[in-house]
Amino acid sequence: MNYRLCSLSVLLSFLLIPSAGLADTLKVAVAANFAKPLEQFATAYNEKTGNRVIVSKASSGTLYAQINHGADIDVFLSADSSRPQQLLEDGRVNASDVVTYAIGRLGYIQRSNASPDVETLKTFALAPTTRLAIANPRLAPYGEAARQALTSLVLWQHVSGALVYGNNVLQVYQFYQSGNVDHALLAWSLIKGEPGAVQLSDELHQPIVQQLAITATGADKAAANAFVDYLLSDEVQTQLPQWGYQRTGTRE
Amino acid sequence: MSGDWTAIWLTLKLAVISSLILMIIATPLAWWLAKWQHPAKPIVQAVIALPLVLPPTVLGFYLLLAFSPQSWLGSGWESLTGGQLAFSFAGLVIGSVIYSLPFAVQPLYAGFVQLDIKYLETAGMLGLSRTAQIRRVILPMVKPHIITALGLAFAHTLGEFGVVLMIGGNIPGETQVLSISLYDHVESLNYGQAHQLAIGLLIFSLILMSLLYRLNRKGRDAWNSRSG
């Protein structure tokens, strides 16, 4: 009995020990739309430097709330600029810790036309017979961009009754993939190369500025800075267009 | 805030409709289950209890696939009603009924199992008709279980989140229920409004559950007294 209790507590204490000693393990939280490219960049970074990067993905709002309540995250890659800026306003990070890492692009995907363009969207949205999925403009920057694009095309009025809202772009994609909607506006990065998908002009909406914030403190800060420098390096930035993003300038 | 009132109204509507449908389904189901003896019975019980243990997202995911126009359920519904199941109130009702089924069936089952057949035989010998037996013997004896089943089904539907998140599409007045509205407020950093909704739901649920236990004080330990 005593022996069992003993081994149980030994086991438990192993589970509870934080991975101390691994100073160069970075915890990076990323908005859902950028998770795939980030995972690949993290692997490349690991091969290059030997430093491990643990990626956790969620919506920007959830990640912000977690960080704000003390989550142990070293770098936070948001889908927008407002949440990193909010961390700055909260005094959680310094101005030099917030930087743009990519510019997002908006895409349109549908099932009826093999090579669609913006006219396809207009034709559908002027008299929608089925639903159009977008991300929730209140929560997701790609949702706000979709709203702006539909407004610039003077379609918002016509289509607003036919909209369904995904929590984030991944859910919008899931609505489309599962066959529950035939039309969706979402991150171009998710649908690039798929049949029936087209990138919408960047002029239809405000730039989707994706910023990150370095939330690490103390000893982890240098490692976090090094990883961010890697993300902003030409090596990574030149790959962004093939992932469906626009590259950004260098870190000031 | 007006959007929140719409969400509150919608949530109450969903909970009332779902729990009424649940009682209609669960009562005969629990009755049959209480009488039924078969090697397969544990499997049927397990299927009914599944929503208790599965993450709601599992149910939501399968419903999303089932609701799509490519599936028999989605296409059947579309040819019947002309509408779509996903992102509709009807879809949420279906989801809620499945999701809250064990909360309605289990208390009723416990009540029916407890019911001693001797009372019914005596009532029969005294010349009570079948409906009189139900009204004057069965109903009074399982009343605490009926109240528990109805209350739990209602309360559980009020708090539904994961399923609605997957199949709802967040449409105000149609599928944007209270929990989704609350989630939106949290995600968009409206902590004040989120707090108002959260505390409201908490107090309401507390009152509801207290009432339920108070009503059932006579039938003490009615909840799962046999099965648990």
Interface residues (C-beta under 8 A of the other chain):
Chain A: S59 G61 T62 Y64 A65 Q86 T130 R131 A133 N136 R138 L139 L163 V164 Y165 G166 N167 Q174 F175 S178 G179 N180
Chain B: L64 L65 F67 S68 P69 Q70 S71 G74 Q84 A86 F87 L165 G169 N170 I171 D184 V186 E187 S188 L189
